[in-house]
Amino acid sequence: MEERIKQALINIVGETNYTDNLIDLVSYSYDGSQHRHRPFCAVWPETADHVSGVLKLANTEKIAVIPRGAGTGLSGMAVPVRGGIVLDLCRMNRILKISIEDRLAVVEPGVVYADLEKALAPHGFFFPPDPASGKVSTLGGNVATNAGGLKGAKYGTTRDYVLSLQVVLPDGRIMRTGSKAMKSVSGYDLTRLFVGSEGTLGVVTEITLKINPKPSASSTSLATFDKLDDAGRAVSRIMISGIVPSALEILGRHTLSAINQNTDLNLPEVDAMLLAETDGYTQEEADFQMRRIIDVFRNNHPRQVQLAKNDREAGDLWLARKSAYGVLARIKSHFVLEDVTVPMANIAELLKGIEAIGERYNLQIATFGHAGDGNLHPQILYDGYDSEEVKRVEAACRDLFELAIALEGTLTGEHGIGLSKAQYMTLEHDPVAMDVMRSIKKIFDPHDILNPGKMGLDTQDE
Ligand SMILES: Cc1cc2nc3c(=O)[nH]c(=O)nc-3n(C[C@H](O)[C@H](O)[C@H](O)COP(=O)(O)OP(=O)(O)OC[C@H]3O[C@@H](n4cnc5c(N)ncnc54)[C@H](O)[C@@H]3O)c2cc1C
């Protein structure tokens, strides 16, 4: 980084908001994925004007800028693959307003998901997307990745709750999108264009979110199935039964056996375990929905059905699902956590296809995920120091993506494209759609300074 650029950055954000210390640069060289690349420096803006100043300078000097929240992304989205300036938004972390009357919250992008949850709880309200990383990931990151979670089938994803944004464009101009009104059909929906854009179009500096009254009652049950087809059919039947569960999770055979090998939970090693939760504003409402779900379980040849009688028992039933990611991550030196998503009726086919891919490449693939919205997490466990095994993992990932697309699904339901899936974008999106996406990127960012190299949009090397 040239001295004059360093000085210009310090003039914009202040000395204490600039770093080029090696230890910071190493910390900013990775996220939750396997990708690594160091930036030239990092800044901690405190205002939208700071962000604007940094982007104006970077645009003039043609230096890459990489917006960053908590760095929990799983696809290399915040990895500075071309060096440049990391724009860490963690110091813009104020909850600016909670208006129960208007059912909205206004926040800066560095607010951690769980901190908003904490602030909303005394009002009896919540912000539903609930990513599993919510204790650390930021709302700016959640918006930029359209984060979702366990409650997606009933409550949708971040996209469904963003009413309005303040965004700084790559040339430094500050723009507002959307409206604080619950309904608006005014102009193009620029808000939705930014949600899920992975920091490639603009830097989000303020977010207005719709919030919901929090259901006060819930019910939890679990069912195990010897045959995958029965579990798959149960999922489809639940989703057409007129009930929308607040969670419907699935754990496959390899996940159950891995959990058994690494904990004392002693789960039945069946083809699939389904975990269902219903919620409502009275216990009767939650119980009524759960009875319908249990009827569906019973009509589809379960080995066992269990209904939690109280919160402690519900916690016990959730234990297996909540331990899956952590247990699996410890089994081999490396893992890839994918998140392909298919229409719900194709869940059983997807699970069978994943097993076949594991056998074809002699790899341990353990699958769990959100059956209620068709989003599965096949976790491929491997030895990253074995180059031959790494090649098999790469081939298995390609087969997995081809399978999801063949089943009318998508490459990613939660974790985004980033670097990991950039090369597969054309599997899902036709040449016209790719051309339109690249044109949009060019309109916003003609010099390709904002988070370059991500999402397969880059035309620099063509
Ligand atoms: C254990 C674990 C569990 C996870 N569970 C889930 C889950 O259940 N659901 C889910 O969806 N994801 C999950 N993730 C992935 C990750 O947590 C989400 O993608 C999350 O939204 C990223 O937030 P972050 O603050 O860490 O963003 P980062 O990783 O720092 O950045 C992610 C992307 O957002 C961009 N960005 C960040 N802030 C801004 C901003 N203000 N303006 C513009 N662009 C910005 C970055 O440039 C980058 O492209 C999980 C990750 C881990 C490690």
The ligand as an SDF file (V2000), in Angstrom:
LIG
                    3D

 53 58  0  0  0  0  0  0  0  0999 V2000
  -21.2530  -22.0820   12.3860 C   0  0  0  0  0  0  0  0  0  0  0  0
  -21.9010  -21.3250   11.2480 C   0  0  0  0  0  0  0  0  0  0  0  0
  -23.2550  -21.4490   11.0680 C   0  0  0  0  0  0  0  0  0  0  0  0
  -23.8730  -20.7560   10.0220 C   0  0  0  0  0  0  0  0  0  0  0  0
  -25.2230  -20.8660    9.8840 N   0  0  0  0  0  0  0  0  0  0  0  0
  -25.8530  -20.1680    8.9220 C   0  0  0  0  0  0  0  0  0  0  0  0
  -27.2670  -20.2530    8.7940 C   0  0  0  0  0  0  0  0  0  0  0  0
  -27.9520  -20.9410    9.5490 O   0  0  0  0  0  0  0  0  0  0  0  0
  -27.8350  -19.5390    7.8060 N   0  0  0  0  0  0  0  0  0  0  0  0
  -27.1170  -18.7420    6.9580 C   0  0  0  0  0  0  0  0  0  0  0  0
  -27.7150  -18.1000    6.0790 O   0  0  0  0  0  0  0  0  0  0  0  0
  -25.7690  -18.6640    7.0460 N   0  0  0  0  0  0  0  0  0  0  0  0
  -25.1270  -19.3350    8.0170 C   0  0  0  0  0  0  0  0  0  0  0  0
  -23.7650  -19.2430    8.1330 N   0  0  0  0  0  0  0  0  0  0  0  0
  -23.0140  -18.3990    7.1930 C   0  0  0  0  0  0  0  0  0  0  0  0
  -22.8170  -16.9170    7.6620 C   0  0  0  0  0  0  0  0  0  0  0  0
  -22.9030  -16.8360    9.0730 O   0  0  0  0  0  0  0  0  0  0  0  0
  -23.8390  -15.9970    7.0210 C   0  0  0  0  0  0  0  0  0  0  0  0
  -23.5840  -15.9300    5.6400 O   0  0  0  0  0  0  0  0  0  0  0  0
  -23.8430  -14.5840    7.6070 C   0  0  0  0  0  0  0  0  0  0  0  0
  -24.9370  -13.8600    7.0860 O   0  0  0  0  0  0  0  0  0  0  0  0
  -22.5630  -13.8060    7.3510 C   0  0  0  0  0  0  0  0  0  0  0  0
  -22.5400  -12.6700    8.1940 O   0  0  0  0  0  0  0  0  0  0  0  0
  -21.1500  -11.9740    8.5870 P   0  0  0  0  0  0  0  0  0  0  0  0
  -21.4690  -10.7850    9.4150 O   0  0  0  0  0  0  0  0  0  0  0  0
  -20.2390  -12.9580    9.1830 O   0  0  0  0  0  0  0  0  0  0  0  0
  -20.6550  -11.5180    7.1480 O   0  0  0  0  0  0  0  0  0  0  0  0
  -19.2210  -11.7550    6.4430 P   0  0  0  0  0  0  0  0  0  0  0  0
  -18.9060  -13.1980    6.3910 O   0  0  0  0  0  0  0  0  0  0  0  0
  -18.2380  -10.8350    7.0340 O   0  0  0  0  0  0  0  0  0  0  0  0
  -19.5660  -11.2440    4.9700 O   0  0  0  0  0  0  0  0  0  0  0  0
  -20.4270  -11.9680    4.1470 C   0  0  0  0  0  0  0  0  0  0  0  0
  -20.6730  -11.1810    2.8490 C   0  0  0  0  0  0  0  0  0  0  0  0
  -21.4130  -10.0130    3.1460 O   0  0  0  0  0  0  0  0  0  0  0  0
  -20.7320   -8.8550    2.6770 C   0  0  0  0  0  0  0  0  0  0  0  0
  -21.0100   -7.7830    3.6330 N   0  0  0  0  0  0  0  0  0  0  0  0
  -20.8810   -7.8280    4.9850 C   0  0  0  0  0  0  0  0  0  0  0  0
  -21.3130   -6.6750    5.5200 N   0  0  0  0  0  0  0  0  0  0  0  0
  -21.7220   -5.8900    4.4860 C   0  0  0  0  0  0  0  0  0  0  0  0
  -22.2660   -4.5730    4.3770 C   0  0  0  0  0  0  0  0  0  0  0  0
  -22.5140   -3.8210    5.4330 N   0  0  0  0  0  0  0  0  0  0  0  0
  -22.5610   -4.0890    3.1410 N   0  0  0  0  0  0  0  0  0  0  0  0
  -22.3520   -4.8320    2.0330 C   0  0  0  0  0  0  0  0  0  0  0  0
  -21.8410   -6.0790    2.0770 N   0  0  0  0  0  0  0  0  0  0  0  0
  -21.5340   -6.5930    3.2860 C   0  0  0  0  0  0  0  0  0  0  0  0
  -19.2680   -9.2620    2.5900 C   0  0  0  0  0  0  0  0  0  0  0  0
  -18.5540   -8.5030    1.6300 O   0  0  0  0  0  0  0  0  0  0  0  0
  -19.4080  -10.7170    2.1670 C   0  0  0  0  0  0  0  0  0  0  0  0
  -19.5940  -10.7720    0.7660 O   0  0  0  0  0  0  0  0  0  0  0  0
  -23.1010  -19.9450    9.1550 C   0  0  0  0  0  0  0  0  0  0  0  0
  -21.7290  -19.8250    9.3510 C   0  0  0  0  0  0  0  0  0  0  0  0
  -21.1260  -20.5130   10.3850 C   0  0  0  0  0  0  0  0  0  0  0  0
  -19.6490  -20.3590   10.5730 C   0  0  0  0  0  0  0  0  0  0  0  0
  1  2  1  0
  2  3  1  0
  2 52  2  0
  3  4  2  0
  4  5  1  0
  4 50  1  0
  5  6  2  0
  6  7  1  0
  6 13  1  0
  7  8  2  0
  7  9  1  0
  9 10  1  0
 10 11  2  0
 10 12  1  0
 12 13  2  0
 13 14  1  0
 14 15  1  0
 14 50  1  0
 15 16  1  0
 16 17  1  0
 16 18  1  0
 18 19  1  0
 18 20  1  0
 20 21  1  0
 20 22  1  0
 22 23  1  0
 23 24  1  0
 24 25  2  0
 24 26  1  0
 24 27  1  0
 27 28  1  0
 28 29  2  0
 28 30  1  0
 28 31  1  0
 31 32  1  0
 32 33  1  0
 33 34  1  0
 33 48  1  0
 34 35  1  0
 35 36  1  0
 35 46  1  0
 36 37  1  0
 36 45  1  0
 37 38  2  0
 38 39  1  0
 39 40  1  0
 39 45  2  0
 40 41  1  0
 40 42  2  0
 42 43  1  0
 43 44  2  0
 44 45  1  0
 46 47  1  0
 46 48  1  0
 48 49  1  0
 50 51  2  0
 51 52  1  0
 52 53  1  0
M  END
$$$$
